[in-house]
């Protein structure tokens, strides 16, 4: 399973990464792959990939250095189509990426001013 996890992290932002490719890389045609993966990680393979992509998106979205990037550019860099990224993000964070970003940047700028 560690080889499979490593493969996922090496290809995390590849738009061609699919559960089928992950399965084939680590287990061939093993029908129990999803169950074994869930037992090992605690989540389904699709959710595992989504979790790391959304966390990476959050880091980019709240970083002032990337404030000029559009949501579609971030989605593409993370291996998503825009609608898929927005849906995955909202599912995990409870806000769409653009709204979440505005709140985070507003908060971080306010904190910076307080600390100065």
Order of alpha helices (4+ residues) and beta strands (2+ residues): alpha-alpha-alpha-alpha-alpha-alpha-alpha
